[in-house]
Amino acid sequence: MSKFDPAAAPIPRRRLLAMGGALAGSLGVAGLFPAWARSGTAGIAHASPHATAGSGVLSGAAIALRIGESHFATGGRSSHAVTVNGTLPAPLLRLREGQTVRIAVTNTLAEQTSIHWHGLLVPFHMDGVPGVSFPGIDPGETFTYEFPLTHSGTFWYHSHSGMQEAVGLYGPIVIDPAGPDPLACEREHVLVLSDWSPIHPHEQMRRLKMMSGYFNRQKQDLAGLLAGKDQSLADRLAWGQMRMDATDISDVTGTTYSFLVNGHGTAENWTGLFAPGERVRLRVINASSMTNFNFRIPGLPLKVVAADGNPVQPVETDEVQIAIAETYDFIVEPGEVESYAIVAEALDRSGQVRATLARRMGLAAAVPEIRRRPVLTMRDMGMDMSGMDMGQDGEIDLSKPANESMAGHSMKMRDPAVAPTVKMGPGVATLSPMPVDRLADRPTGLEDVDHRVLTYAELRARDPNPDPRVPSRQIDVHLTANMERYMWSMDGTAMSENPDPIPFRLGERVRVNLVNDTMMPHPIHLHGHFFELVSGEPGNRPRKHTVNVLPGGKVSFDLTADGEGDWAFHCHMLLHMHAGMMRVVTVRRDGEPEERHSGHEGHQGHMGAGEG
Amino acid sequence: MAPTLSRLILAPLLVSTMPFAACAQEASAAATHDHSSMDHSMHGMEMPAQEMPQPTATPVMDHSAHAGHATSEATVSDQPGDAPPPPVPTDHPADRIFAPDRMAASRKAMIGEMRFSTFALQVDQLEYRAAKGRDGSGWDAQAWYGGDIDRVVLASEGEGSFGERAERIELAGYWRHALDPWFNLQLGVRHDFRPDPQRTYALIGIEGLAPYWFEVSGQVLVSDKGDTHARGKAAYQQRITRTLVVEPEAEVDFAFQDVPDLSVGSGFERLELGARLRYDRNRSLAPYVGVHWERKLGQTARLARAAGDDASGVSAVVGVRAMF
């Protein structure tokens, strides 16, 4: 509790890093963690970044990454991993807005690999998606990515090949602003959230195709019914009649996953240090392959200052559901309390991971119990009529004719008329009959917790949106599935059926309406662009690269198609993408489709050894 | 089209023979018929949310305010236009930067990697049957290879008493094709190694998941001797706790004519009822205990009794369900 605890003082950073390393070393895990991710880290310096040997932070204009085979163990589970420079998570890339970076990626695997710079606006051929933007990096080959950094913020990188991001290939990116950082704090920590399974994702997929509830150990049961838990008998029958499972919330779960913060499970208790009175900036990245996390620090309000790398007008909250592939920057002020538990709880409550924010190593706050798993509602089926009946003031008038027509209505779950663009087939089990905009909804499972929960509608961009035009057209994209057969698609067509791309004109402004016809939230990611969520008054709408579309609901975003080329557009639940919930988005100059890519030659990726 | 097809197959199939097929039929019918009872005005219901001018959605909004209205469109002027979309391009810009043949191979690999096709072995029952008289065994398993829509299935079921020739050994090979979200068509053959004499049947059937989570299937079988049979099955998994599952199951065979060679009489020939309580902690290997009751029916039962056999028997079972 001493205020003069040397370990808590912010200054002797080198000593701290060394100490953290020694501690981690004594646990026998130092080899696999870069220093910034080791337990007991003092955090990353917010001042001018420069690479420190062994720190796991890579900076400068030329960076070398080596992708290889490793083993990884946590919480009693050990398995094969794919890592970058031998670490999991991969090294932190600390770069500066305005610089041009050359990143040479060498593949020492026996299979192809790739790295995608998630959220960075790069020329399309540097985006790193094999089969869309480049050929991939073959075994033995070195591919050099080269691109300018046109913006700042918290981002991450991961493989886009062979489901390697599920076995460890992910790492954080921090880009400091060109000028002074208005969000600068006394201390910063990077927290990479992830999920880890000893079962390879291909095998997970196979088991889910055999039995879609394979990993779900939290289905409703008779004991629960008799005990008055979960759905009533009438509801269970109604849902059973539709062959819908109100507990089908995550498909790969804590049954096989260990959940990690910077590669550390709960027992390893990753600890980030702080000193009393400091403002601490947490850069939180959900690098999971299949897990949406509920993130909170009990007792410590989170001031949200950036989402997906883009600054937002600060908004204070107590809990944030961080969807896969999203990043959030929070500022917290831990004050005099000695330690806080950082809790990331899987959306379906099948597990959680605890880390610690503490004044010195060895402290740990109480770990909260995992809360009761949520049960889906009619609203998650796109069948909620209450939105129609209630105004903002909560007025409910049961005498209105609209209500009468809805009363006792048997809503059809598969009416092609509600989604004419969807190709109906065995892969589409349901269409949301009445999808409502859910941007202001609390996310799944946090509807009734008794503290503040961030909703997308609370986010307002700090900086004015760069393109104030009203979209000249709009398109609907349906997120479709047959959850029982474990089939996932967009507009009823899986990526493996080689559907037409979604075309945009260079520079045009388009509204994209995402309609979720499934009962699971889908974090949808568009490569190469930020889009503005259609929420609140235009002008300062939140800019994001990934948006979580709640079950049965819809989300609209406005997009300025300013990234010429081809881009991936997909659900960031790795298995959903792999099963088909993906499209290619094309951005082309009007009129002259063939002529104008000569300019790209200069940025061309450099193929090294192993090619030809 | 798909539901129609499944009804076509089902309708002549076992409408009279078994309640389970009827259940399946209702299922596929439900998928289509609901449409008519639907009030289509509801599609319009979405529109007010979009068109309604809304007061500013304040940044801090209680979720109970129901976003449907709040977020979508703040002002009428925010409505997108109706400009036509551009044509779908057929070129690949990456081809101008990287070797086009490498890109073509890469595109093919990306699509190919997402095409799911795999092998699975699912043993629903593999059990020891303890009965008065003579103990025996029974099994019901299938292996398949394929993707979501089309699969090749090898299925086997059978039973027998220890120390005797097996009573039934069936091996079926069929193509399974997804008809709609819930039901699959089966087309193939079944060969019965037992009873004697061996028979080969052409098989057509449907299987699927009926409302309320009933797993149902119905098959029509025509033998190389021209005799026609039908089989219906239904099962239901009731979770008692998260790890204890009770699974009642029924299987019924129907003969459309006498088949003296097989000691089968026209009409219902055989009924099996079982209930198994499974410890489902490990999906790959789940042990169970249960009870199995089997009875020959009608003319077939009379033939059995005339031959000095029991027409019915009940056994206690212990076994495993496995998935690989």
HADDOCK unambig.tbl for C-alpha pairs under 7 A between the chains (distance, minus, plus):
assign (segid A and resid 125 and name CA) (segid B and resid 94 and name CA) 6.43 0.50 0.50
assign (segid A and resid 130 and name CA) (segid B and resid 106 and name CA) 6.15 0.50 0.50
assign (segid A and resid 130 and name CA) (segid B and resid 110 and name CA) 6.84 0.50 0.50
assign (segid A and resid 131 and name CA) (segid B and resid 103 and name CA) 6.24 0.50 0.50
assign (segid A and resid 131 and name CA) (segid B and resid 106 and name CA) 4.48 0.50 0.50
assign (segid A and resid 131 and name CA) (segid B and resid 107 and name CA) 3.80 0.50 0.50
assign (segid A and resid 131 and name CA) (segid B and resid 110 and name CA) 5.57 0.50 0.50
assign (segid A and resid 132 and name CA) (segid B and resid 107 and name CA) 6.68 0.50 0.50
assign (segid A and resid 133 and name CA) (segid B and resid 94 and name CA) 5.72 0.50 0.50
assign (segid A and resid 134 and name CA) (segid B and resid 94 and name CA) 6.21 0.50 0.50
assign (segid A and resid 134 and name CA) (segid B and resid 98 and name CA) 6.99 0.50 0.50
assign (segid A and resid 134 and name CA) (segid B and resid 103 and name CA) 6.77 0.50 0.50
assign (segid A and resid 135 and name CA) (segid B and resid 102 and name CA) 6.10 0.50 0.50
assign (segid A and resid 135 and name CA) (segid B and resid 103 and name CA) 5.17 0.50 0.50
assign (segid A and resid 135 and name CA) (segid B and resid 106 and name CA) 5.33 0.50 0.50
assign (segid A and resid 206 and name CA) (segid B and resid 118 and name CA) 6.99 0.50 0.50
assign (segid A and resid 217 and name CA) (segid B and resid 242 and name CA) 6.27 0.50 0.50
assign (segid A and resid 218 and name CA) (segid B and resid 242 and name CA) 6.40 0.50 0.50
assign (segid A and resid 219 and name CA) (segid B and resid 242 and name CA) 6.66 0.50 0.50
assign (segid A and resid 221 and name CA) (segid B and resid 239 and name CA) 4.91 0.50 0.50
assign (segid A and resid 221 and name CA) (segid B and resid 240 and name CA) 5.24 0.50 0.50
assign (segid A and resid 221 and name CA) (segid B and resid 241 and name CA) 5.32 0.50 0.50
assign (segid A and resid 221 and name CA) (segid B and resid 242 and name CA) 6.42 0.50 0.50
assign (segid A and resid 222 and name CA) (segid B and resid 239 and name CA) 6.12 0.50 0.50
assign (segid A and resid 222 and name CA) (segid B and resid 240 and name CA) 4.63 0.50 0.50
assign (segid A and resid 222 and name CA) (segid B and resid 241 and name CA) 6.42 0.50 0.50
assign (segid A and resid 223 and name CA) (segid B and resid 240 and name CA) 5.73 0.50 0.50
assign (segid A and resid 223 and name CA) (segid B and resid 241 and name CA) 5.73 0.50 0.50
assign (segid A and resid 237 and name CA) (segid B and resid 212 and name CA) 6.85 0.50 0.50
assign (segid A and resid 240 and name CA) (segid B and resid 211 and name CA) 6.21 0.50 0.50
assign (segid A and resid 240 and name CA) (segid B and resid 212 and name CA) 4.10 0.50 0.50
assign (segid A and resid 240 and name CA) (segid B and resid 213 and name CA) 6.14 0.50 0.50
assign (segid A and resid 241 and name CA) (segid B and resid 211 and name CA) 4.48 0.50 0.50
assign (segid A and resid 241 and name CA) (segid B and resid 212 and name CA) 4.50 0.50 0.50
assign (segid A and resid 242 and name CA) (segid B and resid 211 and name CA) 5.93 0.50 0.50
assign (segid A and resid 243 and name CA) (segid B and resid 211 and name CA) 5.58 0.50 0.50
assign (segid A and resid 243 and name CA) (segid B and resid 212 and name CA) 5.99 0.50 0.50
assign (segid A and resid 243 and name CA) (segid B and resid 213 and name CA) 5.89 0.50 0.50
assign (segid A and resid 387 and name CA) (segid B and resid 66 and name CA) 5.61 0.50 0.50
assign (segid A and resid 387 and name CA) (segid B and resid 68 and name CA) 5.74 0.50 0.50
assign (segid A and resid 392 and name CA) (segid B and resid 65 and name CA) 5.36 0.50 0.50
assign (segid A and resid 394 and name CA) (segid B and resid 65 and name CA) 6.80 0.50 0.50
assign (segid A and resid 411 and name CA) (segid B and resid 38 and name CA) 6.89 0.50 0.50
assign (segid A and resid 412 and name CA) (segid B and resid 34 and name CA) 6.15 0.50 0.50
assign (segid A and resid 412 and name CA) (segid B and resid 35 and name CA) 6.58 0.50 0.50
assign (segid A and resid 412 and name CA) (segid B and resid 38 and name CA) 6.80 0.50 0.50
assign (segid A and resid 415 and name CA) (segid B and resid 35 and name CA) 6.86 0.50 0.50
assign (segid A and resid 418 and name CA) (segid B and resid 43 and name CA) 6.47 0.50 0.50
assign (segid A and resid 425 and name CA) (segid B and resid 180 and name CA) 5.84 0.50 0.50
assign (segid A and resid 425 and name CA) (segid B and resid 181 and name CA) 6.75 0.50 0.50
assign (segid A and resid 426 and name CA) (segid B and resid 178 and name CA) 6.32 0.50 0.50
assign (segid A and resid 426 and name CA) (segid B and resid 179 and name CA) 6.40 0.50 0.50
assign (segid A and resid 426 and name CA) (segid B and resid 180 and name CA) 4.19 0.50 0.50
assign (segid A and resid 426 and name CA) (segid B and resid 181 and name CA) 3.87 0.50 0.50
assign (segid A and resid 427 and name CA) (segid B and resid 181 and name CA) 6.13 0.50 0.50
assign (segid A and resid 428 and name CA) (segid B and resid 181 and name CA) 6.40 0.50 0.50
assign (segid A and resid 429 and name CA) (segid B and resid 181 and name CA) 5.23 0.50 0.50
assign (segid A and resid 434 and name CA) (segid B and resid 46 and name CA) 6.41 0.50 0.50
assign (segid A and resid 436 and name CA) (segid B and resid 68 and name CA) 4.71 0.50 0.50
assign (segid A and resid 437 and name CA) (segid B and resid 67 and name CA) 5.72 0.50 0.50
assign (segid A and resid 437 and name CA) (segid B and resid 68 and name CA) 4.43 0.50 0.50
assign (segid A and resid 437 and name CA) (segid B and resid 71 and name CA) 6.77 0.50 0.50
assign (segid A and resid 437 and name CA) (segid B and resid 72 and name CA) 6.29 0.50 0.50
assign (segid A and resid 438 and name CA) (segid B and resid 67 and name CA) 5.30 0.50 0.50
assign (segid A and resid 438 and name CA) (segid B and resid 68 and name CA) 6.20 0.50 0.50
assign (segid A and resid 439 and name CA) (segid B and resid 67 and name CA) 6.26 0.50 0.50
assign (segid A and resid 439 and name CA) (segid B and resid 71 and name CA) 6.45 0.50 0.50
assign (segid A and resid 440 and name CA) (segid B and resid 61 and name CA) 6.65 0.50 0.50
assign (segid A and resid 440 and name CA) (segid B and resid 63 and name CA) 5.63 0.50 0.50
assign (segid A and resid 440 and name CA) (segid B and resid 66 and name CA) 6.99 0.50 0.50
assign (segid A and resid 440 and name CA) (segid B and resid 67 and name CA) 4.79 0.50 0.50
assign (segid A and resid 440 and name CA) (segid B and resid 71 and name CA) 6.71 0.50 0.50
assign (segid A and resid 441 and name CA) (segid B and resid 63 and name CA) 4.66 0.50 0.50
assign (segid A and resid 441 and name CA) (segid B and resid 66 and name CA) 6.69 0.50 0.50
assign (segid A and resid 441 and name CA) (segid B and resid 67 and name CA) 6.04 0.50 0.50
assign (segid A and resid 442 and name CA) (segid B and resid 63 and name CA) 5.76 0.50 0.50
assign (segid A and resid 457 and name CA) (segid B and resid 59 and name CA) 5.92 0.50 0.50
assign (segid A and resid 457 and name CA) (segid B and resid 61 and name CA) 6.87 0.50 0.50
assign (segid A and resid 457 and name CA) (segid B and resid 71 and name CA) 6.97 0.50 0.50
assign (segid A and resid 458 and name CA) (segid B and resid 59 and name CA) 4.27 0.50 0.50
assign (segid A and resid 458 and name CA) (segid B and resid 60 and name CA) 4.83 0.50 0.50
assign (segid A and resid 458 and name CA) (segid B and resid 61 and name CA) 6.51 0.50 0.50
assign (segid A and resid 459 and name CA) (segid B and resid 59 and name CA) 6.40 0.50 0.50
assign (segid A and resid 460 and name CA) (segid B and resid 59 and name CA) 6.78 0.50 0.50
assign (segid A and resid 470 and name CA) (segid B and resid 78 and name CA) 5.86 0.50 0.50
assign (segid A and resid 470 and name CA) (segid B and resid 80 and name CA) 5.95 0.50 0.50
assign (segid A and resid 471 and name CA) (segid B and resid 80 and name CA) 4.69 0.50 0.50
assign (segid A and resid 471 and name CA) (segid B and resid 81 and name CA) 6.35 0.50 0.50
assign (segid A and resid 472 and name CA) (segid B and resid 80 and name CA) 5.38 0.50 0.50
assign (segid A and resid 472 and name CA) (segid B and resid 81 and name CA) 4.37 0.50 0.50
assign (segid A and resid 472 and name CA) (segid B and resid 82 and name CA) 6.17 0.50 0.50
assign (segid A and resid 472 and name CA) (segid B and resid 83 and name CA) 5.56 0.50 0.50
assign (segid A and resid 473 and name CA) (segid B and resid 80 and name CA) 5.22 0.50 0.50
assign (segid A and resid 473 and name CA) (segid B and resid 81 and name CA) 4.64 0.50 0.50
assign (segid A and resid 473 and name CA) (segid B and resid 82 and name CA) 4.65 0.50 0.50
assign (segid A and resid 473 and name CA) (segid B and resid 83 and name CA) 5.07 0.50 0.50
assign (segid A and resid 474 and name CA) (segid B and resid 80 and name CA) 6.21 0.50 0.50
assign (segid A and resid 482 and name CA) (segid B and resid 181 and name CA) 6.59 0.50 0.50
assign (segid A and resid 495 and name CA) (segid B and resid 111 and name CA) 6.78 0.50 0.50
assign (segid A and resid 496 and name CA) (segid B and resid 111 and name CA) 4.89 0.50 0.50
assign (segid A and resid 496 and name CA) (segid B and resid 112 and name CA) 6.64 0.50 0.50
assign (segid A and resid 496 and name CA) (segid B and resid 114 and name CA) 5.36 0.50 0.50
assign (segid A and resid 496 and name CA) (segid B and resid 115 and name CA) 5.30 0.50 0.50
assign (segid A and resid 498 and name CA) (segid B and resid 111 and name CA) 6.77 0.50 0.50
assign (segid A and resid 501 and name CA) (segid B and resid 88 and name CA) 6.84 0.50 0.50
assign (segid A and resid 503 and name CA) (segid B and resid 86 and name CA) 6.29 0.50 0.50
assign (segid A and resid 503 and name CA) (segid B and resid 87 and name CA) 6.93 0.50 0.50
assign (segid A and resid 503 and name CA) (segid B and resid 88 and name CA) 5.53 0.50 0.50
assign (segid A and resid 504 and name CA) (segid B and resid 86 and name CA) 6.37 0.50 0.50
assign (segid A and resid 505 and name CA) (segid B and resid 86 and name CA) 6.37 0.50 0.50
assign (segid A and resid 511 and name CA) (segid B and resid 80 and name CA) 6.86 0.50 0.50
assign (segid A and resid 534 and name CA) (segid B and resid 71 and name CA) 6.70 0.50 0.50
assign (segid A and resid 534 and name CA) (segid B and resid 72 and name CA) 5.99 0.50 0.50
assign (segid A and resid 535 and name CA) (segid B and resid 71 and name CA) 4.53 0.50 0.50
assign (segid A and resid 535 and name CA) (segid B and resid 72 and name CA) 6.05 0.50 0.50
assign (segid A and resid 536 and name CA) (segid B and resid 56 and name CA) 6.14 0.50 0.50
assign (segid A and resid 536 and name CA) (segid B and resid 57 and name CA) 4.54 0.50 0.50
assign (segid A and resid 536 and name CA) (segid B and resid 58 and name CA) 6.58 0.50 0.50
assign (segid A and resid 536 and name CA) (segid B and resid 59 and name CA) 6.94 0.50 0.50
assign (segid A and resid 536 and name CA) (segid B and resid 71 and name CA) 5.58 0.50 0.50
assign (segid A and resid 536 and name CA) (segid B and resid 74 and name CA) 6.01 0.50 0.50
assign (segid A and resid 537 and name CA) (segid B and resid 56 and name CA) 6.04 0.50 0.50
assign (segid A and resid 537 and name CA) (segid B and resid 57 and name CA) 6.71 0.50 0.50
assign (segid A and resid 537 and name CA) (segid B and resid 74 and name CA) 5.49 0.50 0.50
assign (segid A and resid 565 and name CA) (segid B and resid 93 and name CA) 6.06 0.50 0.50
assign (segid A and resid 578 and name CA) (segid B and resid 114 and name CA) 5.29 0.50 0.50
assign (segid A and resid 579 and name CA) (segid B and resid 114 and name CA) 5.94 0.50 0.50
assign (segid A and resid 580 and name CA) (segid B and resid 114 and name CA) 6.73 0.50 0.50
assign (segid A and resid 597 and name CA) (segid B and resid 96 and name CA) 6.87 0.50 0.50
assign (segid A and resid 600 and name CA) (segid B and resid 97 and name CA) 6.99 0.50 0.50
assign (segid A and resid 601 and name CA) (segid B and resid 97 and name CA) 6.39 0.50 0.50
assign (segid A and resid 604 and name CA) (segid B and resid 97 and name CA) 6.69 0.50 0.50
